[in-house]
C-alpha cells in the first residue's frame, strides 16, 4: 500500500456512498484516522458516525487542515468546493477505485464484475467464506445482514471485492480469481458503445494473476465471444450443457429455489437458495466455484449458501401488511427489471404493482426501447421522475418520454411525481397485491411511509 505510506488521516468526499463507506470502515478499523463529508444525511452516514467516523453534511469547502489523503468518487466533479480546497493545499487526491486497488492488489484477491448480479455474487462469496472461518476482508455494494453491513475487515489475506465497471475503475484491480457474471449495454455515459464495454472486460479478464483463474458465465453471448480467444485458465458456469458448472432441475418454491449442480457432467451437489429467481442461481454458481477453488468442502458450501438471507434493496421484503407484500429492489436496467418481476411472479400474487424510478438521463436515453419491453409481467406500472445521480439533464430525455414509450406497450401505466405515489398506492392496493418499489435512486425512501399507511 505505497500510497498509504506515512498517511495518518484520510478524508472521504462523498463518504456516504456505498463503495466509499465500505472503504472508510475498513481503513478506520485498520487504525487510520478517517473523516469525510456527504451532500446529505443518510443511514450510511449515520452508521459511519456511530462507528466513530466524523462525517459532516454538505460540501462547503471548510475542510480540516491535517488531512494527508483525500478520496473522491467519479460523481464528484473537479469544481467541487472540497476538491478545490484540497488541491490548493497540496493534499494528495486519489479516486475510490485507486484506493480499493491499493488495498486489494497485494492480497489473495477475488474480484466480482458484471453488468448484473455482481453485488449478490460478492455477498454470496463473502458470506460463505466468512461462515466457513476463512476470515476474508469484504467490500460489497449493499448492506448484507449476514456480514453486518457492507464491509468486513478480516485477518486473512483473502479480499473479496465488488468490481465497479461504471467508471472503468475495475481495471485497476489485479485479482487472483475474477468472476464475470454477464456483459450488456450499460453505463453508456462512460463507454461509447457495447464494443467499448467488451474491450474493458477483455482487459479485466487479462488482469488475472498467474496461478489464478477466471470464472465466467458460459450462457452470456458477449462473454462466450471473449472466451474464444482467452488463453488463461477459465471455468464456465450456467444452464447450458457446455458449461463446466451447470445448474439443472430447478425447483422454484416462492422465494426459494433448489437446484442440482453438475461439475463437468457429474453431480456435485444439491443447493438451496433462500433468495428468489433463476438469475440468483447463476450468481450462486459463480460463488460455488470460487469457494471450491479455495478448498471449501461441498457440504459446507451447501449449508452456508442455504443460510444466506439476501441483502438490502435486492428483492428485500419490507413488509407484509393486510395481505399486501411490499418489496424494495435496486433494479434499474431492463434485464434486472425483467428478472425481478419474473421472480415476483412465483409468489403468485393477485397483481404485481411496480413503482419505477428511472436512474440517470443517459441510461434512459440509450435504453428507452429496452425499458419499454421490460415491464411485460407487471399488472400495473407507476413511473416517476428520473433520478439524475448528479448527471446534467439531456435535452429531450425525461420521464414523460419514457412514459410515452411504455404507454405504447402497456395500458396499465401512469406517471406520478414521487410526492403523490404513497397516497396513490394506499388508495389502489388491496389484499393479494405485491408492490415492488424499484430503482437505484432515492425511491426506497417511500417504502417505510407506505408500510406505515398500510398498517393503518
C-alpha positions as CSV (number, residue, x, y, z in Angstrom):
1,X,0.0,0.0,0.0
2,X,2.6,2.5,-1.2
3,X,0.2,5.4,-1.4
4,X,-0.8,5.0,2.2
5,X,2.8,5.2,3.4
6,X,3.1,7.9,6.0
7,X,-0.6,8.6,5.7
8,X,-2.4,9.1,9.1
9,X,-5.6,10.9,8.3
10,X,-7.9,10.3,5.3
11,X,-10.8,12.3,4.1
12,X,-13.7,10.9,2.0
13,X,-15.5,13.3,-0.2
14,X,-18.9,11.6,-0.6
15,X,-18.4,9.3,2.4
16,X,-22.0,8.1,2.4
17,X,-21.7,6.3,-0.9
18,X,-22.0,2.5,-0.7
19,X,-18.5,1.9,-2.0
20,X,-16.9,4.8,-0.2
21,X,-18.4,3.9,3.1
22,X,-17.1,0.4,2.8
23,X,-13.5,1.6,2.3
24,X,-13.9,4.2,5.1
25,X,-14.9,1.5,7.5
26,X,-12.0,-0.8,6.5
27,X,-9.4,1.9,6.8
28,X,-10.8,3.1,10.2
29,X,-10.6,-0.5,11.5
30,X,-7.0,-0.7,10.2
31,X,-6.2,2.2,12.5
32,X,-6.2,5.2,10.2
33,X,-8.0,8.4,11.3
34,X,-10.9,8.7,8.9
35,X,-13.4,11.6,8.4
36,X,-15.4,13.0,5.5
37,X,-18.5,14.6,4.1
38,X,-21.6,13.9,2.1
39,X,-24.2,16.1,0.4
40,X,-27.0,14.7,2.7
41,X,-27.6,12.7,5.8
42,X,-28.4,9.0,5.1
43,X,-28.4,5.8,7.1
44,X,-24.8,5.1,5.9
45,X,-23.5,8.5,7.1
46,X,-25.2,7.8,10.4
47,X,-23.6,4.4,10.5
48,X,-20.2,5.9,10.0
49,X,-20.8,8.4,12.7
50,X,-21.9,5.6,15.1
51,X,-18.6,3.8,14.4
52,X,-16.7,7.0,15.4
53,X,-16.0,8.4,11.9
54,X,-16.8,12.1,11.7
55,X,-19.0,12.9,8.7
56,X,-20.1,16.5,8.0
57,X,-23.2,17.2,5.8
58,X,-22.6,19.5,2.9
59,X,-19.7,20.2,0.6
60,X,-18.7,23.7,1.9
61,X,-15.0,23.7,1.4
62,X,-14.4,24.1,5.1
63,X,-12.0,21.1,5.2
64,X,-9.7,20.0,8.1
65,X,-6.1,21.2,7.9
66,X,-4.5,17.9,9.0
67,X,-5.5,15.7,6.0
68,X,-2.8,13.5,4.4
69,X,-5.0,11.9,1.7
70,X,-8.4,12.8,0.2
71,X,-10.6,10.2,-1.7
72,X,-13.3,11.1,-4.2
73,X,-15.7,9.2,-6.4
74,X,-16.4,9.6,-10.1
75,X,-19.6,11.6,-9.3
76,X,-17.5,14.3,-7.6
77,X,-16.7,17.0,-10.1
78,X,-13.4,18.9,-10.3
79,X,-15.2,22.1,-9.3
80,X,-16.4,20.6,-6.0
81,X,-15.5,23.1,-3.2
82,X,-13.7,20.4,-1.2
83,X,-11.7,19.2,-4.3
84,X,-10.6,22.8,-4.9
85,X,-9.5,23.3,-1.3
86,X,-7.5,20.1,-1.1
87,X,-5.8,20.8,-4.4
88,X,-4.9,24.3,-3.2
89,X,-3.4,22.8,0.0
90,X,-1.4,20.2,-1.9
91,X,-3.2,17.3,-0.4
92,X,-2.8,14.1,-2.3
93,X,-6.1,13.1,-4.1
94,X,-7.0,9.6,-5.3
95,X,-10.2,8.1,-6.6
96,X,-12.2,5.4,-4.8
97,X,-11.1,2.9,-7.4
98,X,-7.4,3.7,-6.9
99,X,-7.8,3.3,-3.1
100,X,-9.6,0.0,-3.5
101,X,-6.7,-1.2,-5.7
102,X,-4.2,-0.1,-3.1
103,X,-5.9,-2.3,-0.5
104,X,-6.7,-5.2,-2.8
105,X,-3.9,-5.9,-5.2
106,X,-1.4,-7.3,-2.7
107,X,-4.0,-9.7,-1.3
108,X,-5.4,-13.0,-2.5
109,X,-8.0,-11.0,-4.4
110,X,-11.4,-12.2,-5.6
111,X,-13.0,-9.5,-7.8
112,X,-16.6,-9.9,-9.0
113,X,-17.6,-7.9,-12.1
114,X,-20.5,-7.9,-14.5
115,X,-23.4,-5.8,-15.7
116,X,-25.8,-7.6,-13.3
117,X,-25.5,-9.7,-10.3
118,X,-22.1,-8.6,-9.0
119,X,-23.4,-7.3,-5.7
120,X,-25.3,-10.6,-4.9
121,X,-22.4,-12.7,-6.1
122,X,-19.9,-10.7,-4.0
123,X,-22.2,-11.1,-1.0
124,X,-22.6,-14.8,-1.5
125,X,-18.9,-15.4,-1.8
126,X,-18.2,-13.2,1.3
127,X,-20.9,-14.9,3.3
128,X,-19.7,-18.4,2.6
129,X,-16.0,-17.6,3.3
130,X,-16.9,-15.8,6.5
131,X,-19.2,-18.5,7.7
132,X,-16.5,-21.1,6.9
133,X,-14.0,-19.2,9.1
134,X,-11.7,-18.1,6.2
135,X,-11.8,-14.6,7.7
136,X,-11.8,-12.5,4.5
137,X,-11.9,-8.8,4.0
138,X,-15.0,-7.9,2.1
139,X,-16.2,-4.7,0.3
140,X,-19.7,-5.1,-1.3
141,X,-22.2,-2.7,-2.8
142,X,-25.0,-3.3,-0.4
143,X,-25.8,-3.7,3.3
144,X,-25.7,-7.5,3.9
145,X,-27.2,-8.7,7.2
146,X,-25.0,-11.8,7.5
147,X,-22.0,-9.6,7.1
148,X,-23.3,-7.0,9.5
149,X,-23.0,-4.3,6.7
150,X,-21.2,-3.6,3.5
151,X,-17.6,-4.0,4.8
152,X,-15.7,-6.6,6.8
153,X,-12.0,-6.4,7.8
154,X,-10.6,-9.9,8.0
155,X,-7.4,-11.2,9.4
156,X,-6.5,-13.5,6.5
157,X,-5.0,-12.4,3.1
158,X,-8.3,-13.0,1.3
159,X,-10.0,-9.9,-0.1
160,X,-13.5,-10.2,-1.8
161,X,-14.4,-7.1,-3.7
162,X,-17.2,-5.9,-5.9
163,X,-15.5,-4.6,-9.1
164,X,-17.2,-1.5,-10.5
165,X,-17.1,-1.1,-14.2
166,X,-19.2,2.0,-14.3
167,X,-16.2,4.3,-14.4
168,X,-13.6,1.8,-15.6
169,X,-12.1,1.6,-12.1
170,X,-12.3,-2.2,-12.1
171,X,-9.4,-2.3,-14.5
172,X,-7.1,-1.1,-11.6
173,X,-7.7,-4.4,-9.8
174,X,-5.3,-7.4,-10.1
175,X,-7.3,-10.4,-8.8
176,X,-6.1,-13.9,-8.3
177,X,-9.7,-15.0,-9.1
178,X,-12.1,-13.0,-11.1
179,X,-15.8,-13.6,-11.8
180,X,-17.7,-12.0,-14.8
181,X,-21.4,-12.6,-14.4
182,X,-22.5,-11.1,-17.8
183,X,-21.8,-8.2,-20.2
184,X,-24.5,-5.9,-21.6
185,X,-25.0,-2.3,-22.7
186,X,-24.8,-0.2,-19.6
187,X,-23.1,3.0,-18.4
188,X,-23.1,4.4,-21.9
189,X,-22.4,7.8,-20.3
190,X,-18.8,6.5,-19.8
191,X,-18.5,3.9,-22.6
192,X,-19.2,4.8,-26.2
193,X,-20.9,1.6,-27.2
194,X,-21.0,-2.2,-26.4
195,X,-17.7,-2.7,-28.1
196,X,-16.0,-0.4,-25.7
197,X,-17.6,-2.3,-22.8
198,X,-16.5,-5.6,-24.2
199,X,-12.9,-4.2,-24.6
200,X,-12.9,-3.2,-21.0
201,X,-14.0,-6.7,-19.9
202,X,-11.3,-8.2,-22.0
203,X,-8.7,-6.1,-20.2
204,X,-10.2,-7.1,-16.8
205,X,-10.0,-10.8,-17.8
206,X,-6.4,-10.4,-18.7
207,X,-5.6,-8.9,-15.3
208,X,-6.0,-12.2,-13.5
209,X,-2.7,-13.0,-11.7
210,X,-0.6,-16.0,-12.7
211,X,-1.8,-19.1,-10.8
212,X,-5.3,-17.8,-10.7
213,X,-8.5,-18.3,-12.7
214,X,-11.3,-16.5,-14.5
215,X,-14.8,-17.7,-13.6
216,X,-17.3,-16.7,-16.3
217,X,-20.9,-17.2,-17.3
218,X,-21.0,-19.5,-20.3
219,X,-24.6,-18.6,-21.2
220,X,-23.7,-15.0,-22.0
221,X,-23.1,-14.4,-25.7
222,X,-20.6,-11.5,-25.2
223,X,-18.6,-13.4,-22.7
224,X,-18.6,-16.5,-24.9
225,X,-17.0,-14.5,-27.7
226,X,-14.3,-13.2,-25.3
227,X,-13.5,-16.7,-24.2
228,X,-12.9,-18.0,-27.7
229,X,-9.5,-16.2,-27.7
230,X,-8.8,-16.4,-23.9
231,X,-5.6,-18.2,-23.1
232,X,-5.6,-18.1,-19.3
233,X,-7.4,-20.7,-17.1
234,X,-11.1,-20.3,-17.1
235,X,-14.1,-22.1,-15.6
236,X,-17.6,-21.5,-17.0
237,X,-21.0,-21.7,-15.3
238,X,-24.6,-21.5,-16.5
239,X,-27.6,-23.5,-17.6
240,X,-26.0,-24.7,-20.9
241,X,-24.6,-28.2,-21.3
242,X,-21.3,-26.7,-22.5
243,X,-20.6,-25.1,-19.1
244,X,-18.1,-26.6,-16.6
245,X,-20.6,-26.0,-13.8
246,X,-24.2,-26.4,-14.8
247,X,-27.4,-25.8,-12.8
248,X,-30.2,-28.2,-13.6
249,X,-33.5,-29.5,-12.2
250,X,-34.6,-26.1,-10.8
251,X,-37.4,-26.3,-8.2
252,X,-38.7,-22.8,-7.6
253,X,-40.8,-22.5,-4.4
254,X,-41.9,-18.9,-3.8
255,X,-38.9,-17.0,-2.5
256,X,-36.5,-20.0,-2.6
257,X,-35.0,-22.2,-5.3
258,X,-33.4,-25.6,-5.2
259,X,-31.1,-26.9,-7.9
260,X,-28.7,-29.6,-8.8
261,X,-25.2,-28.5,-9.7
262,X,-23.2,-30.6,-12.2
263,X,-19.4,-30.3,-12.4
264,X,-18.3,-31.5,-15.8
265,X,-21.4,-33.6,-16.1
266,X,-21.2,-35.2,-12.7
267,X,-23.5,-34.3,-9.8
268,X,-21.6,-32.1,-7.4
269,X,-24.4,-31.4,-5.0
270,X,-27.9,-30.1,-4.4
271,X,-28.1,-26.5,-3.3
272,X,-30.9,-24.4,-1.9
273,X,-31.1,-20.6,-2.1
274,X,-33.4,-18.6,0.1
275,X,-33.4,-15.7,-2.4
276,X,-35.6,-15.9,-5.5
277,X,-35.1,-16.2,-9.2
278,X,-33.1,-18.1,-11.9
279,X,-30.7,-15.2,-12.1
280,X,-29.6,-15.8,-8.5
281,X,-28.9,-19.4,-9.4
282,X,-26.3,-18.1,-11.8
283,X,-24.9,-15.9,-9.1
284,X,-24.7,-18.8,-6.8
285,X,-22.8,-21.0,-9.4
286,X,-20.1,-18.3,-9.6
287,X,-19.8,-18.3,-5.8
288,X,-19.8,-22.1,-5.6
289,X,-16.8,-22.3,-8.0
290,X,-14.8,-19.7,-6.1
291,X,-15.4,-21.4,-2.7
292,X,-14.5,-24.8,-4.2
293,X,-11.2,-23.3,-5.6
294,X,-10.4,-22.1,-2.1
295,X,-10.8,-25.6,-0.7
296,X,-14.1,-25.4,1.0
297,X,-15.9,-28.8,1.0
298,X,-19.1,-29.0,-1.0
299,X,-21.2,-29.9,2.1
300,X,-20.1,-26.7,3.8
301,X,-20.9,-24.7,0.7
302,X,-24.4,-26.2,0.6
303,X,-25.0,-25.5,4.2
304,X,-23.8,-21.9,4.2
305,X,-25.5,-20.9,0.9
306,X,-28.8,-22.1,2.4
307,X,-28.3,-19.7,5.3
308,X,-27.8,-16.6,3.1
309,X,-30.9,-14.3,3.6
310,X,-30.1,-11.7,0.9
311,X,-29.0,-8.0,1.1
312,X,-30.6,-4.6,1.2
313,X,-32.6,-3.4,-1.8
314,X,-32.2,-6.8,-3.6
315,X,-35.7,-8.2,-3.6
316,X,-35.9,-7.1,0.1
317,X,-39.3,-7.7,1.7
318,X,-40.0,-4.5,3.6
319,X,-43.4,-5.6,4.9
320,X,-46.3,-8.0,4.6
321,X,-49.3,-6.0,5.9
322,X,-53.0,-6.6,5.4
323,X,-52.2,-9.3,2.8
324,X,-50.1,-6.9,0.8
325,X,-46.4,-7.6,0.2
326,X,-44.1,-4.7,-0.2
327,X,-40.7,-5.3,-1.8
328,X,-37.8,-3.0,-2.5
329,X,-35.4,-3.7,-5.3
330,X,-32.4,-2.0,-6.8
331,X,-33.2,-3.0,-10.4
332,X,-32.6,-0.1,-12.8
333,X,-31.6,-1.8,-16.0
334,X,-34.2,-3.6,-18.3
335,X,-32.6,-7.0,-17.8
336,X,-32.7,-6.6,-14.0
337,X,-36.3,-5.3,-14.1
338,X,-37.4,-8.4,-16.1
339,X,-35.6,-10.8,-13.7
340,X,-37.1,-9.1,-10.6
341,X,-40.7,-9.2,-11.9
342,X,-40.2,-12.8,-13.0
343,X,-39.1,-13.7,-9.5
344,X,-42.1,-11.9,-8.0
345,X,-44.5,-13.8,-10.2
346,X,-43.5,-17.1,-8.5
347,X,-45.3,-15.8,-5.4
348,X,-48.5,-15.9,-7.4
349,X,-49.9,-12.6,-6.3
350,X,-53.2,-11.2,-7.4
351,X,-51.5,-8.3,-9.0
352,X,-47.9,-7.1,-9.4
353,X,-47.8,-3.3,-8.9
354,X,-44.4,-1.8,-9.9
355,X,-43.2,1.7,-8.9
356,X,-40.2,2.6,-11.1
357,X,-37.8,5.5,-10.7
358,X,-35.6,5.7,-13.8
359,X,-31.9,6.2,-12.9
360,X,-29.8,8.6,-14.9
361,X,-30.7,10.6,-18.0
362,X,-28.1,8.8,-20.1
363,X,-29.4,5.3,-19.3
364,X,-32.9,6.4,-20.0
365,X,-31.8,7.8,-23.3
366,X,-29.8,4.8,-24.5
367,X,-32.1,2.0,-23.3
368,X,-35.5,3.6,-23.8
369,X,-36.7,0.9,-26.2
370,X,-35.5,-1.9,-23.8
371,X,-37.3,-0.3,-20.9
372,X,-40.5,-0.3,-22.9
373,X,-40.3,-4.1,-23.1
374,X,-39.1,-4.8,-19.6
375,X,-42.4,-4.5,-17.6
376,X,-44.5,-7.0,-19.5
377,X,-45.3,-9.1,-16.5
378,X,-46.3,-6.1,-14.3
379,X,-50.0,-5.7,-13.9
380,X,-49.8,-2.0,-13.1
381,X,-46.9,0.3,-13.5
382,X,-46.2,3.7,-12.0
383,X,-43.3,5.8,-13.4
384,X,-41.9,8.7,-11.6
385,X,-39.2,11.4,-12.3
386,X,-35.7,10.4,-13.3
387,X,-33.1,10.3,-10.5
388,X,-30.2,12.2,-12.0
389,X,-27.4,10.7,-9.9
390,X,-25.6,14.0,-10.3
391,X,-25.9,13.9,-14.2
392,X,-26.9,17.0,-16.0
393,X,-30.3,16.8,-17.9
394,X,-30.2,15.7,-21.5
395,X,-32.4,17.7,-23.9
396,X,-35.4,15.6,-24.9
397,X,-34.9,13.0,-22.2
398,X,-37.3,12.8,-19.3
399,X,-39.7,10.5,-17.6
400,X,-42.6,11.7,-19.7
401,X,-40.7,10.5,-22.8
402,X,-40.2,7.1,-21.2
403,X,-43.8,7.0,-20.1
404,X,-45.0,7.6,-23.7
405,X,-42.8,4.7,-24.9
406,X,-44.2,2.5,-22.1
407,X,-47.8,3.6,-22.9
408,X,-47.5,2.2,-26.4
409,X,-46.8,-1.3,-24.9
410,X,-48.9,-1.3,-21.7
411,X,-52.3,0.2,-21.0
412,X,-52.0,0.0,-17.2
413,X,-49.3,2.6,-16.7
414,X,-49.3,6.0,-15.2
415,X,-46.9,8.8,-14.4
416,X,-46.8,10.4,-11.0
417,X,-44.4,12.7,-9.2
418,X,-42.8,10.9,-6.3
419,X,-44.7,13.1,-3.8
420,X,-48.0,11.6,-4.9
421,X,-47.0,7.9,-5.0
422,X,-47.7,7.0,-1.4
423,X,-51.3,8.3,-1.5
424,X,-51.9,6.6,-4.8
425,X,-50.5,3.2,-3.7
426,X,-52.6,3.3,-0.5
427,X,-55.7,4.1,-2.4
428,X,-55.3,1.3,-5.1
429,X,-53.7,-1.5,-3.1
430,X,-55.8,-4.4,-1.9
431,X,-55.3,-7.9,-0.4
432,X,-53.2,-10.2,-2.5
433,X,-51.2,-7.5,-4.2
434,X,-47.4,-7.4,-4.4
435,X,-45.9,-4.0,-4.7
436,X,-42.3,-3.5,-5.9
437,X,-40.6,-0.2,-5.2
438,X,-37.9,-0.3,-7.9
439,X,-34.8,1.8,-8.8
440,X,-31.3,2.7,-7.8
441,X,-32.1,6.3,-6.6
442,X,-33.9,7.5,-3.5
443,X,-37.3,5.9,-4.4
444,X,-36.8,3.4,-1.5
445,X,-37.4,6.2,1.0
446,X,-41.1,5.9,0.4
447,X,-41.2,2.2,1.5
448,X,-41.5,3.0,5.2
449,X,-44.3,5.5,4.6
450,X,-46.2,3.1,2.5
451,X,-45.8,0.4,5.1
452,X,-47.0,2.7,7.9
453,X,-50.0,3.8,5.9
454,X,-51.0,0.3,5.0
455,X,-50.9,-0.8,8.7
456,X,-53.4,1.9,9.4
